[in-house]
């Protein structure tokens, strides 16, 4: 008598990304993102950026919606030297992807905008 062969499913590869489950963003998710963004804004690596970006973030993050928060998080991924140049030189922020945020931070601190 021959033993029955068990049909095995093919192995899954790790090349396929997991399925994306869409769900509405809850207030808890936004709060977590806001706390993380605030931490990143206040721990930039230089005291000047910690003060400029951190105090702006502390005052404004609570009123940001999900889209604004995402844009601010993207802003925080920029290099410190680039951000410092944009924030401390009014002419440098004229035609850059985050000019609106740079000008908002500058205006918040009473600095001239581009």
C-alpha distance (Angstrom), angle and dihedral (degrees) to the residues before:
residue distance angle dihedral
X1 . . .
X2 3.75 . .
X3 3.77 119.6 .
X4 3.76 114.8 -116.6
X5 3.74 113.4 -109.4
X6 3.75 116.9 -129.7
X7 3.74 112.3 -133.1
X8 3.78 108.5 -129.1
X9 3.73 125.7 -155.3
X10 3.78 116.3 -120.7
X11 3.77 116.4 -95.6
X12 3.73 116.6 -96.2
X13 3.75 116.6 -122.4
X14 3.75 124.1 -141.4
X15 3.78 90.6 -128.7
X16 3.78 94.3 88.7
X17 3.79 113.8 78.7
X18 3.78 116.9 -126.6
X19 3.78 115.6 -97.4
X20 3.76 113.9 -88.3
X21 3.75 114.1 -121.9
X22 3.75 111.2 -152.3
X23 3.75 116.5 -146.7
X24 3.76 133.5 156.1
X25 3.77 115.8 -92.6
X26 3.76 108.6 -105.6
X27 3.77 125.0 -145.2
X28 3.82 88.3 -112.2
X29 3.82 90.7 58.0
X30 3.79 90.9 50.7
X31 3.80 91.1 48.2
X32 3.80 91.1 52.7
X33 3.80 91.0 48.2
X34 3.81 90.9 48.0
X35 3.82 91.7 51.5
X36 3.80 91.4 49.1
X37 3.80 91.7 47.3
X38 3.80 90.8 49.5
X39 3.79 91.3 51.1
X40 3.82 91.2 49.5
X41 3.80 90.8 46.4
X42 3.81 92.5 53.1
X43 3.82 96.3 42.9
X44 3.81 102.8 53.3
X45 3.77 99.3 135.1
X46 3.79 100.1 -104.8
X47 3.78 127.2 67.0
X48 3.81 91.6 -131.1
X49 3.80 93.3 57.9
X50 3.79 92.0 41.5
X51 3.80 88.7 57.3
X52 3.81 98.6 39.7
X53 3.79 99.0 43.8
X54 3.81 97.9 26.4
X55 3.79 97.4 55.2
X56 3.81 91.0 44.6
X57 3.81 90.4 50.2
X58 3.79 92.6 46.6
X59 3.80 90.5 54.6
X60 3.82 99.2 39.8
X61 3.82 110.5 30.5
X62 3.80 94.0 81.0
X63 3.79 92.0 62.3
X64 3.82 97.2 44.0
X65 3.79 118.0 108.8
X66 3.82 121.9 -143.2
X67 3.82 95.1 -86.6
X68 3.82 93.7 47.9
X69 3.78 90.4 46.4
X70 3.80 91.3 51.5
X71 3.80 90.2 51.5
X72 3.82 91.2 48.7
X73 3.82 90.3 48.9
X74 3.82 88.8 52.7
X75 3.81 88.6 49.8
X76 3.81 89.4 54.1
X77 3.82 91.3 56.8
X78 3.81 91.4 67.5
X79 3.80 120.0 106.1
X80 3.80 116.7 -90.0
X81 3.80 93.3 -123.9
X82 3.80 91.2 53.0
X83 3.80 93.1 47.8
X84 3.78 92.3 46.8
X85 3.79 91.0 51.6
X86 3.79 92.0 48.7
X87 3.79 95.0 47.0
X88 3.79 98.5 42.9
X89 3.81 98.6 41.7
X90 3.81 113.6 57.7
X91 3.81 94.2 -160.5
X92 3.81 93.8 52.7
X93 3.82 94.2 67.6
X94 3.79 97.0 57.6
X95 3.79 101.9 102.3
X96 3.81 108.4 14.4
X97 3.82 130.8 119.4
X98 3.81 93.3 -108.6
X99 3.81 98.4 40.0
X100 3.80 91.5 125.4
X101 3.80 92.9 56.2
X102 3.81 93.0 42.2
X103 3.81 90.6 51.5
X104 3.81 91.2 46.3
X105 3.82 91.5 52.4
X106 3.79 90.9 46.5
X107 3.83 92.2 48.0
X108 3.82 90.7 47.5
X109 3.80 88.9 58.7
X110 3.81 94.4 42.1
X111 3.80 93.5 -109.7
X112 3.83 120.8 142.1
X113 3.80 114.4 -95.7
X114 3.78 128.8 -139.9
